[in-house]
Amino acid sequence: MSQFTYDTLSGATNGLKERGYTLDFNLSENCLICNNNKFEIEDFEIVEFHRFEGATDPADEAIVYAVEGVNGEKGVLVSGYGISAEGMSAQMAKKLHENLRN
């Protein structure tokens, strides 16, 4: 999916920010939140992701998503997966995880 590879979580977030993904998105149950704005499931696309697995601790597993809003907003969402995954609706989980199979 991405031509870019990163060795660390911080490397991925910094690399994406250098490429224009400057907003910080936060996961809510049914939407993404950024600067008090809600992005419903249909309002954004995941254009890239980077998965990081903890070497010894499964709680260190995380995914960095490059997110683009329908109005051109570009930002980063960092989320846990596996046992550290945050609560979210089934629709949000499908939206975020459909790209992981590619």
Backbone as numpy.savetxt, mean C-alpha at the origin, in Angstrom:
# Nx Ny Nz CAx CAy CAz Cx Cy Cz
5.15 -6.80 -11.75 4.34 -5.61 -11.75 5.20 -4.34 -11.75
6.33 -4.38 -11.06 7.18 -3.20 -10.96 8.56 -3.50 -11.50
9.15 -2.53 -12.14 10.53 -2.68 -12.59 11.51 -2.26 -11.50
11.00 -1.73 -10.40 11.84 -1.29 -9.29 11.84 -2.35 -8.20
13.00 -2.58 -7.60 13.10 -3.49 -6.47 13.80 -2.77 -5.33
13.38 -3.11 -4.14 13.93 -2.48 -2.94 14.25 -3.56 -1.92
15.32 -3.37 -1.17 15.74 -4.34 -0.17 15.07 -4.12 1.18
14.62 -2.90 1.45 14.04 -2.59 2.75 12.74 -1.81 2.59
11.95 -1.83 3.64 10.71 -1.08 3.68 10.98 0.41 3.52
11.96 0.93 4.25 12.27 2.36 4.15 12.81 2.70 2.77
13.56 1.80 2.16 14.06 2.02 0.80 12.92 2.14 -0.19
11.90 1.30 -0.02 10.74 1.35 -0.91 9.96 2.64 -0.73
9.68 3.01 0.51 8.91 4.25 0.72 9.69 5.47 0.23
10.98 5.51 0.49 11.79 6.63 0.01 11.88 6.64 -1.51
12.06 5.48 -2.12 12.14 5.40 -3.58 10.85 5.84 -4.24
9.72 5.42 -3.69 8.44 5.85 -4.25 8.24 7.35 -4.08
8.61 7.87 -2.94 8.47 9.32 -2.73 9.33 10.11 -3.71
10.54 9.60 -4.01 11.40 10.26 -5.01 10.76 10.22 -6.39
9.92 9.24 -6.64 9.24 9.10 -7.94 7.87 9.77 -7.95
7.57 10.58 -6.92 6.35 11.38 -6.95 5.22 10.87 -6.10
5.38 9.77 -5.40 4.34 9.23 -4.52 4.54 9.85 -3.13
4.11 11.10 -3.00 4.46 11.90 -1.84 3.41 11.89 -0.73
2.19 11.50 -1.03 1.14 11.49 -0.01 1.25 10.24 0.85
0.81 10.34 2.09 0.78 9.20 3.00 -0.68 8.78 3.19
-1.01 7.60 2.68 -2.35 7.06 2.82 -2.41 6.19 4.07
-3.57 6.19 4.72 -3.83 5.32 5.86 -5.04 4.47 5.54
-4.99 3.24 6.00 -6.06 2.28 5.73 -7.17 2.42 6.75
-8.38 2.54 6.26 -9.57 2.48 7.09 -10.32 1.22 6.68
-11.39 0.89 7.36 -12.09 -0.36 7.06 -12.58 -0.41 5.62
-13.17 0.69 5.13 -13.79 0.69 3.81 -13.18 1.69 2.83
-12.11 2.38 3.22 -11.54 3.39 2.35 -10.11 3.68 2.76
-9.44 4.52 1.97 -8.14 5.05 2.36 -8.35 6.49 2.80
-7.55 6.93 3.75 -7.64 8.30 4.27 -6.30 8.99 4.00
-6.37 10.24 3.53 -5.18 11.05 3.32 -5.56 12.51 3.50
-4.89 13.18 4.43 -5.16 14.60 4.69 -6.64 14.87 4.89
-7.31 14.04 5.69 -8.74 14.14 5.98 -9.64 13.92 4.77
-9.09 13.42 3.67 -9.89 13.07 2.50 -10.06 11.56 2.46
-11.26 11.12 2.11 -11.55 9.70 1.97 -11.44 9.30 0.51
-10.79 8.18 0.29 -10.70 7.59 -1.05 -11.43 6.26 -0.99
-12.63 6.23 -1.56 -13.40 5.00 -1.60 -12.71 4.01 -2.53
-13.13 2.77 -2.48 -12.49 1.70 -3.25 -12.39 2.04 -4.73
-13.41 2.68 -5.28 -13.40 3.02 -6.70 -12.59 4.28 -7.01
-12.08 4.96 -5.99 -11.39 6.24 -6.18 -9.88 6.11 -6.31
-9.33 4.89 -6.26 -7.89 4.73 -6.35 -7.53 3.40 -6.99
-6.29 3.31 -7.46 -5.74 2.08 -8.01 -4.39 1.81 -7.36
-4.09 0.54 -7.21 -2.77 0.12 -6.76 -1.95 -0.08 -8.03
-0.89 0.69 -8.21 -0.11 0.61 -9.44 1.20 -0.15 -9.25
1.56 -0.39 -7.98 2.82 -1.06 -7.70 2.78 -1.50 -6.24
3.47 -2.57 -5.92 3.59 -2.97 -4.52 4.92 -3.66 -4.29
5.36 -3.63 -3.04 6.60 -4.28 -2.63 6.35 -4.99 -1.32
6.60 -6.28 -1.28 6.35 -7.09 -0.09 7.65 -7.35 0.65
7.59 -7.23 1.97 8.76 -7.46 2.81 8.39 -8.46 3.89
9.21 -9.47 4.05 8.97 -10.51 5.04 10.03 -10.41 6.12
9.60 -10.51 7.37 10.53 -10.50 8.48 11.36 -11.77 8.48
12.66 -11.63 8.68 13.56 -12.79 8.63 13.25 -13.79 9.73
12.91 -13.30 10.92 12.65 -14.21 12.03 11.30 -14.00 12.68
10.68 -12.86 12.47 9.44 -12.53 13.16 8.33 -12.28 12.14
7.31 -13.15 12.09 6.21 -12.94 11.15 5.48 -11.60 11.34
5.59 -11.01 12.52 4.95 -9.71 12.75 5.62 -8.59 11.97
6.81 -8.85 11.41 7.52 -7.85 10.63 7.12 -7.85 9.16
6.13 -8.62 8.78 5.71 -8.69 7.38 4.92 -7.44 7.02
5.26 -6.82 5.88 4.59 -5.59 5.45 4.57 -5.50 3.94
3.65 -4.71 3.45 3.54 -4.41 2.02 3.50 -2.89 1.86
4.26 -2.39 0.90 4.22 -0.98 0.53 3.50 -0.89 -0.81
2.42 -0.14 -0.83 1.63 0.05 -2.05 1.87 1.44 -2.61
2.04 1.52 -3.93 2.01 2.80 -4.63 0.57 3.01 -5.07
-0.04 4.10 -4.61 -1.46 4.35 -4.82 -1.62 5.58 -5.70
-2.53 5.47 -6.68 -2.88 6.63 -7.51 -4.37 6.84 -7.44
-4.77 8.07 -7.06 -6.18 8.43 -7.02 -6.69 8.77 -8.40
-8.00 8.75 -8.55 -8.61 9.03 -9.85 -8.38 10.46 -10.30
-8.03 11.36 -9.38 -7.76 12.75 -9.73 -6.27 13.05 -9.78
-5.44 12.00 -9.88 -4.00 12.19 -10.04 -3.20 12.21 -8.75
-3.84 12.01 -7.61 -3.11 11.97 -6.35 -2.20 10.75 -6.35
-0.98 10.91 -5.84 -0.04 9.80 -5.78 0.56 9.71 -4.39
0.50 8.50 -3.82 1.02 8.35 -2.48 1.36 6.92 -2.15
1.68 6.71 -0.89 2.15 5.43 -0.39 1.24 4.95 0.74
0.92 3.67 0.73 0.22 3.01 1.82 1.09 1.87 2.30
1.38 1.83 3.59 2.13 0.73 4.19 1.16 -0.05 5.06
1.12 -1.36 4.84 0.19 -2.20 5.58 0.85 -3.51 5.93
0.44 -4.08 7.04 0.90 -5.41 7.41 0.13 -6.46 6.63
0.65 -7.67 6.63 -0.11 -8.79 6.08 0.19 -10.02 6.91
-0.50 -11.09 6.62 -0.36 -12.27 7.46 -0.97 -12.00 8.82
-0.30 -12.39 9.89 -0.87 -12.21 11.22 -0.87 -10.76 11.67
-0.13 -9.90 10.97 -0.10 -8.49 11.36 -1.03 -7.62 10.51
-1.87 -8.23 9.69 -2.77 -7.46 8.82 -3.78 -6.69 9.65
-4.09 -5.49 9.19 -5.05 -4.64 9.87 -6.46 -5.04 9.47
-7.45 -4.68 10.31 -8.83 -4.96 9.99 -9.29 -4.13 8.81
-10.01 -4.78 7.90 -10.53 -4.07 6.74 -11.72 -4.85 6.21
-12.54 -4.20 5.42 -13.69 -4.87 4.84 -13.21 -5.88 3.79
-14.09 -6.81 3.45 -13.77 -7.80 2.43 -13.50 -7.14 1.09
-14.24 -6.07 0.77 -14.03 -5.37 -0.50 -12.66 -4.70 -0.54
-12.24 -4.09 0.57 -10.93 -3.44 0.62 -9.84 -4.49 0.53
-9.99 -5.59 1.22 -9.00 -6.67 1.16 -8.86 -7.16 -0.27
-9.97 -7.33 -0.97 -9.92 -7.79 -2.37 -9.18 -6.77 -3.24
-9.49 -5.50 -3.06 -8.85 -4.43 -3.85 -7.34 -4.44 -3.65
-6.89 -4.54 -2.40 -5.47 -4.48 -2.11 -4.74 -5.76 -2.51
-5.40 -6.89 -2.36 -4.71 -8.15 -2.56 -4.84 -8.73 -3.96
-5.70 -8.17 -4.81 -5.83 -8.70 -6.16 -4.54 -8.54 -6.95
-3.77 -7.51 -6.66 -2.50 -7.29 -7.34 -1.39 -8.22 -6.87
-1.52 -8.78 -5.68 -0.47 -9.63 -5.13 -0.34 -10.95 -5.88
-1.37 -11.34 -6.58 -1.33 -12.61 -7.33 -0.57 -12.47 -8.65
-0.36 -11.25 -9.09 0.31 -11.03 -10.39 1.80 -11.12 -10.26
